[in-house]
Amino acid sequence: MLASWYDQQGPAADVLHVGELPDPTPGPGEVRVRVTVSGINPGDTKKRRGWLGSSMPYPRVIPHSDAAGVVDAVGAGIDERRVGQRVWVYGAQSYRPFGTAAQYAVVPADLAVPLPDHLSDELGAALGIPGITAHRAVFADGPVDGKLVLVHGVLGGVGSLAAQLARWGGATVLATVRRGADLAQVDPDVVSHAVALDQDDPAAAIRAYAPEGVHRVVEVSLSGNADLDNAVVANGAVIAAYATSADRTEIPFWTLLFNNVVLRLIGSDDFPEEAKRQAARDLTAAAAVGALTVKVGDRYELADIAKAHDRVDAGSRGRILITVPR
């Protein structure tokens, strides 16, 4: 099969190879997916770079955890009727050496989720890590029907899906963007009230809409927004943080404590398995009724995977995808 891989960590152009590798064979409980589109996440490029001092987990890695494609073979114990089924894939390279930057990817059967026929491969390949993370941030602490949910970084990959999932779940969604110029990009059908962080008093602007405070916060930069979150949360609120800008992040401990705030830290590779399965079911259901859309940025051929990784590292609001040749 045609695939991309790296045998050592480093800059994309230096370590990513494209060539032929043996076709994989599914083992018991696994399916093989003929990949059509592979989705790249920042986590994929961080693993390749050795972010935070991480080392090579395996002698050779085929990157990427997300994809869309068609099941073309199954292992022992898997219903053969799955062959020919369109699927979206998540977690392919989570604690496994070989991901989706290849013509074939072998994954545990649960990680290949049926993709309704009316949904595109591009959407399927863009759901995985950001969608599972967004779902956990919104729903880990119970239903959000009737609640006020504040989503920071709503134009980003996780933030956008979190806002859409919260709205699908019955919440009123408030959101922030970095600059006032970005407000025009916020979807008013999803977000009831958006605030730019570069205005004079964003906390007051949020409180004007939520005078009793917000019930959930989906946080993209805990170090940057800890004081703002403290100013706008209701008693008993949850702050679900999936990223921060400072490795050692300070928080206003006592005021958060007196407000009985729950601080939930979100690491997608290690969510409970049932939480991942529920997220996959909900993401598919929401997408099927048109409640989820994903902004796709640049698309690259597999041969240009190094350029695609550099594009992700440079920052992109749209999802970066790889087209895998047949």
N, C-alpha and C positions, 0 to 999 in steps of 0.2 A: 504494500500500500504506500501511497505518497503521504508523507508526514513531516512535521517539523519537530525538532527536539533540541535539547541542550545537555551536555555532559559536564558542564561547569557553569558557575554563575558569573555574571558580568554584563557589559553593555550588549544590547540586543544584536547589533550588527556583528559583534565579535563571537557570540556564543550560540546563536540560533542557526541551526542547520535545516535544510530542506532536502529530502531525498526519499529513497525507498527503504522501508522497514518491513519485516514479515507481517502478514495479516494476523491479527489476534484471533483467538478462539474463545468463545464464552465458556466459562466453567459452570458448575452447579449454581443455580439461582441467579445467573447472569444472562444478559442479552447483549448482542452486538448491534450497534447502531451504525448505519451508513450515513455519515455526517454530511449534511448539505451546507450548514452555516455554523460556524464556531464563534462564540461570543467571548470577548476579552474583558476582564475586570482588572482594576488596579492591583488587586491581590495577586493576580497571575504575574504581573510584571515585577511586583515586589519580591515574590519568590525567586524569580529569575535573577534579580539584582542582589539577592542576599540581604534584604532589608532587615534592620535591627539585629544584624549579626547572624542571621539564619544560615545554615549550611545546606549542602545538597542532601535531601532526604533519601534519595535513591541514586545509583550510579548514572542513570539516564532518566530524563523527564520529558514527556510530551506535555506541553502546557495546555492550560485552559480547562475550566470546569463546566462551562455552559455550552449548549448546542441545540440544534434541531436536526432532525433527520428521520430515517426510516429503519425500523428493526428488520434486520436481514438474517439473523440467526439467533437461536436460543440455546441455553445450556440445560442440563438435566434439571427436572423439576419445574420447568417453565412451560406454560401452555404454548404449543406450537402455533396456535392461532394468532399469537402476537406477531409472527413474521408478516411483514408488509404494513404494519401499523405505523402511522406517523406519530412522532414523539418529540417532546422537548426534554432536555437533559440538564440535570443540576448535580453538582458535587462530584463530577467525574474524576477530578484530580485532587480530591480531598482525601488525604492519607492513602493515596494510590499514585503510582508512578506515571501512568499514561492517561492523558486527558483527551480533549476533543480537537486538537490541532492536527487532525489526521483524517484520512478517508474512512477509517473505522475506529470506533471507540467501544470498548467493552465495559459495562457498568452493572452493578446490582440492579435487578429488574425494577425495583421500586424507584430508582433514580431516573428511569425513562418513563416519562409521564405522557399518557395519550394526549395528542394535540388535535383538537377539533378541526375538521376539514376546512372550515371557513376562516381559520386563523393562519397567518403567514408564518413561514419558517423564520423570518426576521424577528417577529414578535416572540416566537418560541425560544429562539436563541438568546433573547435579551431578558428573559424572565429570571433565570436561575439565581445567582448569588444576590443581586440587588433585590429581587422580588422576595426571596426567602428572608433576607435581612429586614426588609421593610415590613413584611408580615409579622415577624417576631416583635419588632419595635412597636407596632400598633396593637397587637392582640395578645401579647404574652401575659398581660395582667387582666385579661377578661374582655368581654364585649365593649364596644365603644358607642353603641346606639344611644343617642341623646347626649353624648359628651362633647366637650370642646377639646379638640386635638390641635396642638401647635406643631407645625412641621418646619424645622429650619432647613435652609438649603433646598427649597421646594423645586427648584429647576434642575437639581442634580438627579443622578440615576436612582439612588435609594429614596431620596426625598420625594421625587415625583410619584413613584409607585406607592410610597407610604401615604401620601395625600389622597391618591385615588382609592386605595384600599380602605382608608378611614372613612371616606365619603360613601363608598360601597357598603361599609359596615354601619352606616346610619349616623356618623358623627358630623358635627359642624367643624369644618377645617379652617384654621387660621394658619398663616404661613409667613415666612420671612425670605427675603432675597438680600443680596449684598448691597445693591445700589438701586437708587430710585429709577434709573433708566431701565432696570430689569423688570419693573412691575408690569409693563405691558405684555410680557411673555407669560404671565401667570394665567392659568385657565379659570375664568370666573365660574364655570360650571362645577368645578371641583373645590375651589378655595373661596370661602365667603368673604375673607378679609385678609389682605396681604400688606405687609409692612416692610419697608426698606431699612436695613440696619445702619445706613449712613445718614439717616435723618436725626434730628436733634434729640428726640426722646422716644426710641422705639418701644420701651416698656409702657410708657403712657399711651401710645397708640394701640398697643395690644390690650391694655387694661380698659381703654375706652369701649372696646367691643366685648371684653370679658371682665366686667368689674369684679366678679367673685373669683376670678382666676381660671386658668385652664386646667383640665383634668389629666391630660397626657402631653408630654413633649417628646417629639422625635428629634434627637440631637445629633448634628453632624460635626460640631466643634465644641465639645464640653468646656475646654479651656477658654475658648473665646466667648462663650455665651453663659457661663455659670451664673454670673451676677444678674444677667437679664432673665434667665430662667427663674432664679430666686425671686425676682420682682413680680413675676406674672403667674406663678403656680398657685393653685388652690390647695387648701389643706388636704393632705392625703394623696396628692398628685404623684404621678410616675414620670420620671425623666429617663427615657430609654436612649442611651448614647452608643452609637456604633463607630464613632471616630472622635478624635481630638487633635489639636494642633501642637500640644506640648506633652511629651512623654510623662512628665510628672505634673499632673493637673491639680490646681488648687480649687477648692469649692468653699462657699460661705457656709461652713458646717452648722453652726448653731441655729441660724435662721431657717435653714432647710430642715434641721432636726425639729424645731418647734412647729414647723408646718407638717411634720410627719411625712416628709417626701421620701419616696422610694427611688433610689438611683439604681437603674438596671443597666449593666454593661453587656453589649451585644457582640458576640463573636461567632460568625456564621458557621464555621467549620464544626463547631462543637455544640450546636443546638441539640436538644433531645430529638431522637429519631422520629417520634410521633409528632413533635412540633414541626419538623421538616415536612412530613407527609401531609399534615393538615394544611400547611402553607401551600404545598403543591396543589392540593385539591382546591383550595380557595382561589389561588391565582388563576387556575384553569377556569373555574366557574365564573370569576369576575371578568376575565378576558372574553369568555364565550358570549357574555351578554353585552359586550362593548364597554364595560366599565374600566378597562385598562388599555392604555396606549403607551408606547415607548418611542421616544425620539431617537431615531437612528442617525448617527453621525456619518463618518467616513466608512467606506467598505474597501477591503483589500483582498487581493488574491493570496492564496497560501504562500506563493513564492515571495510575496512582499511582507511576510509576517514581521520582520524586524522593523520596517517602517510603521506598521500598525502598532507594535509595542511602544515605539517612540512617540507615536501620536497619543496613546493613552497616558504615557508619562508626562507629556506636555500639558495635559488637561483637556477634557472634552465633555461638554454637556450631553452630546449625543452618544449613543452606544456605538462602540467601534466593533465591527463585525468582519469576519474572515469568510470569504466564499471558498468552499472546498470543491475542487474539480471532481467530476465523476471518473 
